[in-house]
């Protein structure tokens, strides 16, 4: 189990750790209806199946059934409501209500979207994640999505100083953020070593001023790691390249808050139907 607290935004931290509540109808998953699974944003534990999600018009994501043993139930101090938390990391999810007759199961798990990740796969058991920077996030996402076992990729920004940066701000090269891709994978199908080797083969890890024709500090190569095991795995792979004569410019950095990119950046090449212009495959291992 890996706690991902270090990549949470201040708002996600406030909800998951400090037990705050989203404004009604503000969450990204309130009205979503795609098939798949919902994970704990703080540890990747699989919490709910999309098949148990329903529209309650309450303003938050609603589920009438949880994954067995995924949820802990804690009576509030007032003994009126019951809090629900992730049974692995104890991160706050929301509250559960009974007797409202929304569904045949007569149960509503009322969940903050900030506490969740959604992956479009029904059968998920154990997950892990890392955040990678290798130039324009469009091309990095395009190639990483092709790995069998990748459950989710999200483009965004990491490593900077300001809160909730926009693309236009990052483009000015004065926020300190890198364009990154957040990757979540199924640990029974894929491992970090394979992901990192692919990462080093889809961009030029020796380029110091950007990636390909994209020049600027937002396009630098970096690996943001969650723990010492991820760091060690990355160091071992990087040493293989150094031993083969590569002069790596890739930075190895502790995890920092991840800010998801604007909608129009997501799945850019898949939607556009073209190939990346600044990324390609070069065998290095």
C-alpha positions as CSV (number, residue, x, y, z in Angstrom):
1,X,0.0,0.0,0.0
2,X,1.3,3.4,-1.0
3,X,0.0,6.7,0.4
4,X,-0.1,9.3,-2.3
5,X,-0.7,12.3,0.0
6,X,2.4,14.1,-1.3
7,X,0.7,14.5,-4.8
8,X,-2.6,15.8,-3.4
9,X,-3.6,19.4,-4.1
10,X,-4.4,21.5,-1.0
11,X,-8.1,21.0,-1.7
12,X,-7.8,17.2,-2.0
13,X,-5.7,17.2,1.2
14,X,-8.4,19.2,3.0
15,X,-11.1,16.7,1.9
16,X,-9.3,13.4,2.3
17,X,-7.1,14.2,5.4
18,X,-9.0,17.0,7.1
19,X,-12.4,15.6,6.3
20,X,-13.8,18.6,4.6
21,X,-16.7,18.4,2.1
22,X,-17.0,19.5,-1.6
23,X,-19.6,22.0,-2.5
24,X,-22.7,20.1,-3.9
25,X,-22.6,19.5,-7.7
26,X,-19.0,20.7,-8.0
27,X,-17.3,17.3,-8.1
28,X,-16.0,15.8,-11.4
29,X,-17.7,12.5,-10.8
30,X,-21.0,13.7,-9.5
31,X,-22.8,12.8,-12.7
32,X,-20.3,10.5,-14.5
33,X,-21.7,7.2,-15.9
34,X,-18.9,5.5,-17.7
35,X,-18.2,1.8,-17.0
36,X,-15.2,1.1,-14.7
37,X,-13.9,1.3,-11.2
38,X,-13.4,4.1,-8.6
39,X,-10.2,4.1,-6.5
40,X,-9.1,5.9,-3.4
41,X,-7.2,9.0,-4.5
42,X,-4.9,8.7,-1.5
43,X,-3.8,5.0,-1.8
44,X,-5.3,3.5,-5.0
45,X,-7.5,1.0,-3.1
46,X,-10.5,-0.1,-5.3
47,X,-13.6,1.2,-3.5
48,X,-16.6,1.1,-5.9
49,X,-17.7,-0.3,-9.2
50,X,-19.4,2.0,-11.6
51,X,-22.2,-0.5,-12.0
52,X,-23.3,0.5,-8.4
53,X,-23.2,4.2,-9.1
54,X,-26.6,6.0,-9.5
55,X,-28.0,9.5,-9.9
56,X,-29.4,10.7,-6.6
57,X,-29.5,14.5,-7.3
58,X,-27.9,15.0,-3.9
59,X,-24.9,16.8,-5.4
60,X,-22.3,14.2,-4.8
61,X,-21.3,10.9,-6.4
62,X,-23.6,8.2,-5.1
63,X,-23.1,4.4,-4.8
64,X,-25.4,1.8,-3.4
65,X,-22.8,-0.9,-2.8
66,X,-19.1,-0.9,-2.0
67,X,-16.3,-3.4,-2.9
68,X,-16.2,-5.9,0.0
69,X,-13.9,-4.8,2.9
70,X,-12.9,-1.6,1.0
71,X,-14.8,0.8,3.3
72,X,-14.7,1.6,7.0
73,X,-17.8,2.9,8.7
74,X,-17.4,5.4,11.6
75,X,-20.3,7.0,13.5
76,X,-20.1,10.8,13.7
77,X,-19.7,12.3,17.2
78,X,-23.4,13.4,17.0
79,X,-24.5,9.8,16.4
80,X,-26.6,11.0,13.5
81,X,-24.5,10.3,10.5
82,X,-21.9,7.6,9.6
83,X,-18.7,8.6,8.0
84,X,-17.1,6.4,5.4
85,X,-13.3,6.1,4.9
86,X,-11.0,4.0,2.8
87,X,-10.3,0.9,4.8
88,X,-6.6,0.9,3.7
89,X,-5.4,4.5,4.3
90,X,-8.4,5.8,6.4
91,X,-8.8,8.8,4.0
92,X,-12.2,10.5,4.3
93,X,-14.7,9.7,1.5
94,X,-18.0,11.1,2.7
95,X,-21.0,9.6,4.5
96,X,-23.4,6.7,4.1
97,X,-27.2,6.9,4.3
98,X,-29.9,4.2,4.5
99,X,-33.7,4.2,4.0
100,X,-33.9,6.7,1.2
101,X,-35.3,4.2,-1.3
102,X,-33.2,5.5,-4.3
103,X,-32.3,1.9,-5.2
104,X,-33.3,-1.6,-4.2
105,X,-30.3,-1.8,-1.9
106,X,-31.7,1.3,-0.1
107,X,-28.2,2.6,0.6
108,X,-26.4,5.7,-0.6
109,X,-22.6,6.1,-0.1
110,X,-22.3,9.9,-0.6
111,X,-18.7,10.4,-1.8
112,X,-16.6,13.5,-2.5
113,X,-15.1,13.3,-6.0
114,X,-11.9,14.7,-4.6
115,X,-11.4,11.5,-2.7
116,X,-11.7,9.4,-5.9
117,X,-9.9,8.4,-9.1
118,X,-11.8,6.7,-11.9
119,X,-10.3,4.1,-14.2
120,X,-12.3,2.7,-17.2
121,X,-11.7,-0.9,-16.2
122,X,-14.1,-3.2,-14.3
123,X,-11.7,-5.7,-13.0
124,X,-9.0,-4.0,-11.0
125,X,-7.3,-5.5,-7.9
126,X,-4.1,-3.7,-6.9
127,X,-2.7,-0.4,-8.4
128,X,0.3,1.8,-8.2
129,X,1.3,5.1,-9.7
130,X,4.1,7.5,-10.6
131,X,4.4,10.9,-12.3
132,X,6.7,11.4,-15.3
133,X,8.0,14.4,-17.2
134,X,9.5,14.0,-20.7
135,X,8.6,17.0,-22.7
136,X,5.2,17.9,-24.1
137,X,2.7,15.9,-22.1
138,X,0.6,15.1,-25.3
139,X,3.2,12.8,-26.7
140,X,4.2,11.2,-23.4
141,X,0.6,10.3,-22.6
142,X,0.2,8.9,-26.1
143,X,2.9,6.3,-25.7
144,X,2.4,5.4,-22.1
145,X,-1.3,4.7,-22.8
146,X,-0.2,1.9,-25.1
147,X,1.3,-0.2,-22.3
148,X,-0.8,-3.2,-21.4
149,X,-1.7,-2.7,-17.7
150,X,-1.9,1.1,-17.7
151,X,-5.3,2.0,-16.1
152,X,-5.2,5.7,-16.3
153,X,-3.0,8.6,-17.6
154,X,-3.6,12.2,-16.7
155,X,-1.7,15.2,-18.1
156,X,-0.9,18.0,-15.8
157,X,1.7,20.0,-14.0
158,X,4.1,19.2,-11.1
159,X,7.1,20.6,-9.4
160,X,6.2,24.3,-9.2
161,X,5.5,26.9,-6.6
162,X,2.1,28.4,-7.4
163,X,-1.3,26.9,-6.6
164,X,-3.6,25.6,-9.4
165,X,-1.4,26.7,-12.3
166,X,-2.8,27.1,-15.8
167,X,-1.2,26.1,-19.1
168,X,-0.7,29.7,-20.0
169,X,1.1,30.4,-16.7
170,X,3.3,27.3,-17.1
171,X,4.1,28.3,-20.6
172,X,5.7,31.5,-19.3
173,X,8.4,29.4,-17.7
174,X,8.3,31.2,-14.4
175,X,6.1,28.9,-12.2
176,X,8.7,26.1,-11.9
177,X,6.2,23.5,-13.1
178,X,6.9,20.7,-15.5
179,X,4.4,19.2,-18.0
180,X,3.9,15.7,-16.6
181,X,1.8,12.6,-17.0
182,X,0.4,10.9,-14.0
183,X,0.3,7.1,-14.6
184,X,-1.8,4.5,-12.7
185,X,-1.3,0.9,-13.5
186,X,-2.5,-2.6,-12.5
187,X,0.4,-4.2,-10.6
188,X,-0.6,-7.7,-11.7
189,X,-0.1,-6.8,-15.3
190,X,2.7,-4.2,-15.3
191,X,5.6,-3.1,-13.2
192,X,7.5,0.1,-12.6
193,X,10.6,-1.1,-14.3
194,X,8.8,-1.7,-17.6
195,X,7.1,1.8,-17.3
196,X,10.4,3.5,-16.7
197,X,12.3,1.7,-19.5
198,X,9.5,2.8,-21.8
199,X,9.7,6.4,-20.4
200,X,13.5,6.5,-21.3
201,X,12.8,5.1,-24.8
202,X,10.1,7.5,-25.9
203,X,12.1,10.7,-25.3
204,X,15.7,11.9,-25.3
205,X,16.9,11.8,-21.7
206,X,20.1,13.6,-22.6
207,X,18.5,16.8,-23.8
208,X,19.0,19.5,-21.2
209,X,16.9,22.4,-22.6
210,X,13.6,20.7,-23.3
211,X,12.5,17.9,-25.6
212,X,12.9,17.9,-29.4
213,X,11.8,21.2,-30.8
214,X,10.0,22.2,-27.6
215,X,12.5,24.3,-25.6
216,X,11.9,25.5,-22.1
217,X,12.1,24.4,-18.5
218,X,8.5,23.1,-18.5
219,X,9.7,20.4,-21.0
220,X,12.6,19.0,-18.9
221,X,12.9,15.3,-18.2
222,X,12.1,14.2,-14.6
223,X,10.8,11.3,-12.5
224,X,8.7,12.2,-9.5
225,X,8.8,9.3,-7.0
226,X,6.6,8.5,-4.0
227,X,8.9,6.4,-1.9
228,X,12.4,5.0,-1.6
229,X,11.5,1.9,-3.5
230,X,10.4,3.9,-6.5
231,X,13.5,6.0,-6.2
232,X,15.8,3.0,-6.0
233,X,14.1,1.4,-9.0
234,X,14.6,4.6,-11.0
235,X,18.2,4.9,-9.9
236,X,19.0,1.4,-11.0
237,X,17.5,1.9,-14.5
238,X,19.3,5.3,-14.8
239,X,22.6,3.6,-13.9
240,X,22.1,1.0,-16.7
241,X,21.9,3.9,-19.1
242,X,24.9,5.7,-17.6
243,X,26.9,2.5,-17.8
244,X,26.0,2.4,-21.5
245,X,27.4,5.9,-22.1
246,X,24.3,8.1,-21.8
247,X,24.8,11.5,-20.2
248,X,21.4,11.7,-18.5
249,X,19.7,15.1,-17.9
250,X,16.7,13.4,-16.2
251,X,16.0,14.7,-12.7
252,X,14.9,12.4,-9.9
253,X,12.6,14.4,-7.7
254,X,10.4,13.8,-4.6
255,X,6.7,13.8,-5.3
256,X,4.9,17.1,-5.3
257,X,1.2,18.2,-5.8
258,X,-0.2,17.2,-9.1
259,X,-2.4,19.7,-10.9
260,X,-4.5,18.2,-13.6
261,X,-4.3,19.8,-17.0
262,X,-7.1,21.6,-18.8
263,X,-9.7,19.4,-20.6
264,X,-8.4,20.2,-24.1
265,X,-5.0,18.7,-23.3
266,X,-6.3,15.3,-22.3
267,X,-5.9,12.3,-24.7
268,X,-4.8,14.9,-27.2
269,X,-3.4,12.7,-29.9
270,X,-6.0,9.9,-29.5
271,X,-8.7,12.5,-30.1
272,X,-6.9,14.3,-32.9
273,X,-5.9,11.1,-34.6
274,X,-2.3,12.0,-35.4
275,X,1.1,11.0,-34.2
276,X,3.3,12.9,-31.7
277,X,5.6,15.4,-33.4
278,X,8.3,15.5,-30.7
279,X,8.3,11.9,-29.4
280,X,9.2,8.6,-30.9
281,X,10.6,5.2,-29.9
282,X,14.4,4.6,-29.6
283,X,15.5,1.3,-28.1
284,X,18.0,1.9,-25.3
285,X,17.8,-1.4,-23.2
